[in-house]
């Protein structure tokens, strides 16, 4: 029962009932599902005491959530904290219910199925409506009409609600892809390839029609992660060659090319973001305040978090990522014999998180539900492996890694601004 409610909660957040069924808005279906899912998730937690061994990641999420909720207190803005509570909480809930409910291969397969069905539903509606959008020159809920540099009409596909941005929808498609190849057995998917390969092709077609330059380069990142994991040093060389080739293909086959001119607007926003961070490096300017001040979002999840929540909030956010990645990387060897299915899920979720974060460097996706869902899936996998006792963080130096990455990413953005490179 808890799993069904959780899946419904996540699916409706992605599909946006406010857009699908406007008549339901007065009943607040997402709030009802959130309130229903939490008690059921807590009950599932009581039935699985091993979740209590997941300490560091769980504590970091709570601390980050608390810091974000209080981010307006240094600026005397209580109203801003209320907005943070109402807008951020539904996304963070996905983490907690994920940790409590998704601790088995079956539940992970069910959430994968739900994500795939959501993606296919959006793709069918978007691809079906493209001819009309092109012919009429009018955008539809699933198709965004634009004029390219030559004033030719083009269409970019998208979803509803949080997937309304074509870039975000493309990122969502790529996030799911690694999970498609997790089978029940070590020998592979078997007849499952009959389903998985067509779905993969459909998703890649969808990525192309999103017209998202960052997501198209995310395909290169996804391939690189696979090659490096499989072939080590040789994979690095091959992935670099593939990335360069993909860049040429993207620029040759789409009017939305990847280059300097197309990044000038983003550079201007990044420059403002660095100024916001310098104005309040410890506390930040407040959750959600970036767009309030600039008029646009940061187009960089790392800079967005640093500017809005300061170095403390940024450190907590980065620490969640670092701790999650470290523990996921250790699980395949740890559970190769005792629970090989969960070992394969650990590898898939780490790749999904990696490609999500790569694309998020060019999008504002620091606090969104898909990211916290990935954290929740990872936390459930770590807990099933024995938590921090079985997958210890001692000796990993994760605080230093987290702080180093905070400084390193901000330094990278600063260098890119100086060199005018995106």
BAKOLMAR-176787 format. One record per residue (C-alpha): z, x, y; residue number from 1; chain. Coordinates in steps of 0.05 Angstrom, whole numbers. Each point is the difference from the previous one (the first is absolute). Example, Ala and Ser with C-alpha at 12.3 -4.5 7.8 and 13.67 -1.06 7.14 Angstrom:
2
up	east	north	pos	unit
156	246	-90	1	A .
-13	27	69	2	A .
***
This chain:
422
up	east	north	pos	unit
0	0	0	1	A .
19	56	49	2	A .
-66	36	-14	3	A .
-41	-63	13	4	A .
34	-13	67	5	A .
-7	73	21	6	A .
-74	0	-18	7	A .
-10	-65	39	8	A .
37	30	60	9	A .
-43	63	1	10	A .
-65	-38	-11	11	A .
12	-50	55	12	A .
19	55	49	13	A .
-66	34	-15	14	A .
-41	-64	2	15	A .
35	-29	62	16	A .
14	-74	-12	17	A .
0	-9	76	18	A .
-75	12	-2	19	A .
-15	-31	-68	20	A .
42	-63	8	21	A .
20	-10	74	22	A .
34	-66	-17	23	A .
54	38	-38	24	A .
21	41	60	25	A .
54	-49	19	26	A .
33	9	-69	27	A .
3	76	6	28	A .
-22	14	-72	29	A .
9	75	5	30	A .
71	-7	25	31	A .
16	-49	-57	32	A .
-30	48	-51	33	A .
38	59	30	34	A .
66	-37	-3	35	A .
-16	-22	-72	36	A .
-22	68	-24	37	A .
61	39	24	38	A .
53	-37	-42	39	A .
-45	3	-61	40	A .
-12	74	12	41	A .
74	12	7	42	A .
12	-37	-66	43	A .
-52	44	-32	44	A .
37	60	29	45	A .
65	-23	-33	46	A .
-36	-4	-66	47	A .
-27	71	7	48	A .
58	44	21	49	A .
-42	64	-7	50	A .
-29	-16	69	51	A .
66	23	28	52	A .
-21	71	-19	53	A .
-54	-3	53	54	A .
42	26	58	55	A .
-38	45	48	56	A .
-63	-40	10	57	A .
39	-65	3	58	A .
48	28	53	59	A .
-58	29	41	60	A .
-35	-67	3	61	A .
64	-35	23	62	A .
13	54	53	63	A .
-72	-4	24	64	A .
3	-76	3	65	A .
66	3	38	66	A .
-26	51	49	67	A .
-63	-42	14	68	A .
43	-63	11	69	A .
42	36	52	70	A .
-57	38	32	71	A .
4	-40	65	72	A .
76	10	10	73	A .
-8	66	38	74	A .
-47	-37	47	75	A .
44	-61	9	76	A .
-50	-48	-32	77	A .
35	-47	-48	78	A .
-61	-45	-2	79	A .
-41	57	-28	80	A .
49	7	-58	81	A .
-8	-74	-16	82	A .
-76	9	-3	83	A .
8	60	-46	84	A .
44	-41	-46	85	A .
-50	-57	-5	86	A .
-63	43	-6	87	A .
23	60	-41	88	A .
47	-35	-49	89	A .
-55	-36	-41	90	A .
-32	68	-14	91	A .
65	36	-18	92	A .
18	-58	-46	93	A .
-60	20	-42	94	A .
35	66	-14	95	A .
65	-30	-23	96	A .
-30	-54	-44	97	A .
-48	51	-28	98	A .
56	48	-20	99	A .
39	-57	-33	100	A .
-57	-34	-36	101	A .
-56	49	-15	102	A .
36	46	-49	103	A .
-44	-11	-61	104	A .
-73	13	-18	105	A .
-12	-75	-7	106	A .
26	-16	70	107	A .
-41	57	29	108	A .
-63	-27	-35	109	A .
15	-69	28	110	A .
6	26	72	111	A .
-64	39	-11	112	A .
-35	-63	-23	113	A .
25	-38	61	114	A .
-25	55	47	115	A .
-68	1	-34	116	A .
-7	-76	4	117	A .
18	1	74	118	A .
-52	54	13	119	A .
-54	-36	-40	120	A .
15	-66	36	121	A .
-9	33	68	122	A .
-63	39	-23	123	A .
-34	-63	-26	124	A .
12	-38	64	125	A .
-21	59	43	126	A .
-63	19	-37	127	A .
-20	-74	-7	128	A .
6	-9	75	129	A .
-37	63	22	130	A .
-70	-32	3	131	A .
25	-56	45	132	A .
37	49	45	133	A .
-62	44	7	134	A .
-46	-59	12	135	A .
45	-35	51	136	A .
29	61	33	137	A .
69	-33	-3	138	A .
61	28	-34	139	A .
34	-40	-56	140	A .
71	6	-27	141	A .
-25	51	-52	142	A .
-58	32	38	143	A .
4	38	66	144	A .
-66	4	39	145	A .
-10	62	44	146	A .
-55	36	39	147	A .
-14	72	-20	148	A .
-20	56	47	149	A .
-73	-23	-4	150	A .
21	-72	16	151	A .
-17	-24	-70	152	A .
44	-54	-29	153	A .
44	21	-58	154	A .
54	-33	-42	155	A .
66	29	-25	156	A .
39	-37	-53	157	A .
75	-12	5	158	A .
56	-44	-25	159	A .
50	-46	34	160	A .
68	13	29	161	A .
22	72	-11	162	A .
-68	16	-31	163	A .
-38	-27	60	164	A .
-21	70	22	165	A .
-60	26	-40	166	A .
32	69	-2	167	A .
63	-28	-29	168	A .
-37	-41	-52	169	A .
-38	62	-22	170	A .
65	38	-6	171	A .
28	-57	-42	172	A .
-59	4	-48	173	A .
8	75	-10	174	A .
75	-6	-10	175	A .
-12	-45	-60	176	A .
-54	43	-34	177	A .
46	52	-34	178	A .
41	-56	-31	179	A .
-62	-29	-34	180	A .
-3	59	-48	181	A .
71	-5	-28	182	A .
-8	-22	-72	183	A .
50	-22	-53	184	A .
-17	60	-44	185	A .
-11	74	12	186	A .
-70	-6	-29	187	A .
-25	-35	63	188	A .
-20	-70	18	189	A .
-47	-13	-59	190	A .
-35	-66	10	191	A .
37	-6	66	192	A .
-54	44	31	193	A .
-47	-60	-6	194	A .
43	-33	54	195	A .
25	60	38	196	A .
-66	34	14	197	A .
-33	-62	32	198	A .
63	-13	41	199	A .
-1	73	23	200	A .
-73	-7	21	201	A .
15	-65	36	202	A .
58	33	37	203	A .
-43	60	21	204	A .
-54	-48	25	205	A .
55	-35	39	206	A .
23	66	29	207	A .
-71	14	24	208	A .
-7	-68	33	209	A .
66	7	36	210	A .
-36	52	42	211	A .
65	40	3	212	A .
-13	74	11	213	A .
71	18	-19	214	A .
-2	-41	-64	215	A .
-67	30	-19	216	A .
31	69	7	217	A .
58	-28	-40	218	A .
-48	-5	-59	219	A .
-7	76	6	220	A .
76	7	2	221	A .
7	-43	-62	222	A .
-52	40	-38	223	A .
33	65	24	224	A .
68	-22	-25	225	A .
-30	-15	-69	226	A .
-39	66	-4	227	A .
59	42	23	228	A .
46	-33	-51	229	A .
-51	8	-56	230	A .
-31	68	15	231	A .
50	35	47	232	A .
-35	56	40	233	A .
-70	-19	-21	234	A .
15	-71	21	235	A .
17	25	71	236	A .
-68	32	7	237	A .
-38	-59	-30	238	A .
38	-51	43	239	A .
-15	40	63	240	A .
-74	-1	-17	241	A .
3	-74	-16	242	A .
35	-15	65	243	A .
-54	35	40	244	A .
-55	-35	-38	245	A .
34	-68	11	246	A .
4	14	74	247	A .
-75	13	2	248	A .
-15	-63	-40	249	A .
45	-43	44	250	A .
-33	24	63	251	A .
-69	-10	-30	252	A .
10	-70	-27	253	A .
42	-35	54	254	A .
-4	-9	75	255	A .
75	11	5	256	A .
-3	75	-8	257	A .
58	49	-6	258	A .
-1	47	59	259	A .
28	24	66	260	A .
-26	-55	45	261	A .
28	-55	-44	262	A .
70	32	3	263	A .
7	5	75	264	A .
35	-67	8	265	A .
48	17	-55	266	A .
16	67	32	267	A .
19	-35	65	268	A .
48	-45	-38	269	A .
30	59	-37	270	A .
11	35	66	271	A .
39	-60	25	272	A .
39	0	-65	273	A .
21	72	8	274	A .
22	-16	71	275	A .
43	-58	-26	276	A .
32	47	-52	277	A .
15	52	53	278	A .
32	-53	45	279	A .
50	-18	-54	280	A .
-2	50	-57	281	A .
66	-20	-33	282	A .
1	-76	6	283	A .
-73	-17	9	284	A .
-26	-55	45	285	A .
18	-57	-47	286	A .
-32	-32	-61	287	A .
-65	-34	20	288	A .
2	26	71	289	A .
-61	45	-8	290	A .
-50	-57	5	291	A .
42	-34	54	292	A .
-8	62	45	293	A .
-69	25	-18	294	A .
-35	-65	-15	295	A .
-24	26	-67	296	A .
35	27	-61	297	A .
4	74	-15	298	A .
-55	6	-53	299	A .
45	50	-35	300	A .
60	-22	-42	301	A .
36	67	7	302	A .
-5	2	76	303	A .
17	-75	4	304	A .
65	10	-38	305	A .
19	62	40	306	A .
-14	-32	67	307	A .
35	-66	-15	308	A .
60	24	-40	309	A .
8	72	24	310	A .
12	61	-43	311	A .
58	-33	-36	312	A .
-39	-61	-22	313	A .
-61	43	-15	314	A .
42	46	-43	315	A .
28	-58	-40	316	A .
-70	-29	-10	317	A .
-29	67	-21	318	A .
60	11	-46	319	A .
-15	-64	-38	320	A .
-70	26	-12	321	A .
22	70	-20	322	A .
55	-23	-47	323	A .
-45	-52	-32	324	A .
-56	50	-12	325	A .
46	54	-28	326	A .
32	-47	-50	327	A .
-66	-33	-20	328	A .
-30	69	-13	329	A .
56	17	-50	330	A .
-3	-64	-40	331	A .
-65	11	-40	332	A .
31	60	-37	333	A .
68	-32	-4	334	A .
-25	-65	-31	335	A .
-61	25	-37	336	A .
33	-13	-67	337	A .
54	-52	14	338	A .
-42	-48	42	339	A .
-72	24	9	340	A .
-22	-65	33	341	A .
49	10	58	342	A .
-22	73	4	343	A .
-71	-23	12	344	A .
23	-50	51	345	A .
38	55	37	346	A .
-64	41	6	347	A .
-41	-60	23	348	A .
50	-23	53	349	A .
6	71	27	350	A .
-76	3	9	351	A .
-1	-69	32	352	A .
54	22	48	353	A .
-37	64	15	354	A .
-65	-33	17	355	A .
36	-54	41	356	A .
34	54	42	357	A .
-65	39	9	358	A .
-35	-61	29	359	A .
63	-18	39	360	A .
-9	64	40	361	A .
-55	-38	36	362	A .
32	-70	-2	363	A .
65	-30	23	364	A .
29	-17	-68	365	A .
70	30	3	366	A .
40	-63	-12	367	A .
-47	-46	-38	368	A .
14	-39	-64	369	A .
-48	39	-46	370	A .
36	65	17	371	A .
69	-29	-15	372	A .
-28	-32	-63	373	A .
-23	69	-23	374	A .
70	27	16	375	A .
30	-58	-40	376	A .
-46	12	-60	377	A .
17	74	2	378	A .
74	-14	6	379	A .
-3	-47	-61	380	A .
-36	54	-40	381	A .
51	54	20	382	A .
58	-47	-17	383	A .
-31	-15	-69	384	A .
-3	75	-12	385	A .
75	7	13	386	A .
1	4	75	387	A .
28	60	38	388	A .
40	22	-60	389	A .
-61	10	-44	390	A .
-48	18	56	391	A .
46	42	45	392	A .
-18	21	71	393	A .
48	58	0	394	A .
-35	65	15	395	A .
-63	-33	26	396	A .
18	11	73	397	A .
-26	-69	18	398	A .
35	-3	68	399	A .
-34	65	20	400	A .
-67	-25	-26	401	A .
8	-65	37	402	A .
18	33	66	403	A .
-55	52	-9	404	A .
-51	-56	-11	405	A .
25	-37	61	406	A .
-10	62	43	407	A .
-65	19	-35	408	A .
-34	-68	8	409	A .
18	-4	73	410	A .
-24	72	10	411	A .
-66	-18	-35	412	A .
-10	-59	46	413	A .
15	44	60	414	A .
-51	52	-23	415	A .
-52	-54	-12	416	A .
11	-25	70	417	A .
-8	69	29	418	A .
-64	12	-40	419	A .
-25	-71	11	420	A .
-11	-10	-75	421	A .
9	-63	-42	422	A .
***
